[in-house]
Amino acid sequence: MENVKIGIGRVSTKDQNEARQKEAFRKEGIEERYIFIDKCSGNAGHMDERKEYQRAKGVARKGDIVYLDSLDRLGRNTKEIEQEWRYFTEEAGCYMVVLNMPLLDTRPRDGVTDVSEMVAKIALAVFSWMAQRETEERKRRQMAGIEIAKREGKYTGRKPVEVDKEKFARLYEEAKKGERTHKYVMDTLGLTRTTYYQLVKEYKAKTGRFEE
């Protein structure tokens, strides 16, 4: 079977026109029947709900060229994008072309035999950078929210961990005797290792009793 060109796109709402993406795919020589465009938000629904995208995955075969007008057509976040990129390049054996990122083009070139491997490394570097940016942006938004809450007098910090002290004392004594493991006590009470040993320190400091 002859290798084909596949175009994968997405528009955010049903009111948005997909003509621009279709025109870009046509310029690459992609036939209408191999253009797959979903009409949905990038954050709405699971990938399995993107019917056109799933059709594209079902059509893709080894040696086909998959065109994306933008890298985020592969998913809602970096993890999902990387996972889908690996599907097409490693499992399906397709070449990838990202129209708005010329470096991400794994098609073989004349005289260059390892271009796919080179571009794969570039792609992984891009994914790593994107993941870092997502983490930094998430932290920035969190800190901005805290600052606003502080200014409005609504920020109270983290809620203290609520622990049944009598149950802790009983389980801790059992752990000391070897009847339980310390990990069992942590898991039972839903405590992190740090919080657990803070409580142990407090327990010992009060000669086996918590300060009321």
N, C-alpha and C positions, 0 to 999 in steps of 0.2 A: 504494500500500500504506500502511496506517495505521501511524503511528509507534508504537513499542512501548517499554515500560520493561524494562530488562535489569538483573538483579542479579548481581554478581560477588563471590564470597567465597572463603575458604579456611580450612580447619582444619588444625592442625599435624600431627595424627596420625590414624590410622584409628580410634583409640579415642575421639577427641573428637567430641562431638555437634554437628552443624551446625544444630540446631533453633533456637538463638538468632538466628543470622544469617538463616535462612529466615523466621522470624517478623518480623524487622525489615523484610525485603524485602516481605513480604505486606502489612504496614501501609502501605507506599508504593504499594500497588495493583499489585504485580508478579505476573504469572501464574506458576504453578509451572513451566511449560515454559520460562520465560525466566529461571529462577534457576539459576546455574551455580556450583557449589562444589567446589573440589578438596580432596582430603585428602592433604596433603603438607606438609613443612616448608618455610618460606619460603626456606631456604638449600639445599634439596635439589633437584637436577636443574635443567636448563635450562628456560626459559619454554616451549619447544616441547614439553616433556614434560607440561605441565599441560593435560591433555586438555579439561577443562571450560572452562578459560580460553580455549583455542583455539576451542572451539565458540562461546563468547560473541563472540569477535572475528569469527567467520564469520557470525554472525547480525546483528551491528550494522550499521545502515544510517543514512544521513544523516537527521538529525532525531530519531533515537532518544535516549532518556535512559538513560545508564549509571549505575547506583548501585553504590557501593562502601561497605561498612561501615567500611573503614579504607583509608587511602591506600596502605599497604604491600601491598595485594592486587594492585597493579600490578607489583610486582617485588621483587627481593632487595636492591637498593641504589638510591641516588638516581639514578644514570645510567639504570638500567633503568626506574625509575618515570617519570622525565621522558620517556624515549623512548616508553613505552606511552601516557602521557597525550597526547603529541603525536599518536600514531597515532589515538586515538579522536577527539580534538578537531579535528585538521587533515586527516587523511587520510579517516577515516570520516565526519566531519562530525557527530559526536554531541555531545549535551550531557552534562556530567558532574556528578554529585552525590556528595559524600563525606559520609556520614551523621554521622561523628564530628568533622567539620571544617566547620561550617555556612558558612564563608566560601567554601569551594570548591564553589560551586553555579553552573554556567554557564547555567542555564535563563533564558530571556528573561523579564523582568518587565514588567508593564503600565507604560507611560510611560517605561521605561528601555531605550533602544535599543542602548547600547554595553556592556551588562552582561557579555557574554562576553569582550570585550576587557579589561575591568577585572579580571575574575576570572582571566583568563589571566596578567595581570601579577602578581597576588597569588600564583598557583600557582608561577610562575617564581621569585618571591622566596622562597617556602617551600622549593622545591627547592634553591635556592642556600644557604639556611640549613642545610638537612639535609646537604648536601654538606660544608659547613664543619664541622658537628658530627661527621660521620663521620671527617673528617681529624683533627680534634682528639682524638677518642676513640681513633683508631688510634695517634696519637703518644703519648697518655697511657698506653695499654696497653704500648707498646713501652718507654717510659721506666720504667714500673713493673717490667717484666720485667728490664730492665738493672739496676735498683736491687736487686732480689732476687738476681740472679746475682752482683752485686758483694758483697753481704753473705755469700753462700755461697762466695765465692772462685772462682766459675766464669766470671766475665766477663773476657775477654781483649781486648776491643775488636775493631775490624775487623781481619780478616786482611790482612797486607800483600800488595800486588799482586806476583805472581811474574812476572818477565820474563826471557826468554832474553836476557841482556845482549850476547852475541856477535851474535845475530840483530838486536837493536836497533841495535848499532853499525854493522852492515853496511847495514841499511835506512836508517838516518839519514844515513850517508855518501852513499848513492845519492840521498836526498832533497836533500841539500846541493848535489849536482851537477846537480839538475834531472831525474834519471832517474826519480824517484818523487815523488809529492806527500806532504806531511806527513800529510794525511788518510789516504792509503793506508797509511802506516806505523801510524797509530793504529788503523785498522780491522783491519789484519793481526794486530797484537799485542793487540787488544782493550783499548786504553787510552783513558781519557777525555782530553780536551784538557789538563786540569790536570795529570794524572799524566804525560802525554807530555812536557810542557815542564819538569816537575820533573826528569825523567830527562835531558832535553837539557841542563839546567843542570848536573846532576851530571857528565854526560859531558864537557862543556866544562871544568869545574873540574878534572878529572883528566887534562887534555890528551889527550882522546880515549880514555881508558881508565877503566873503572869501578873504584872501590875494592873490593877483594876482602874 
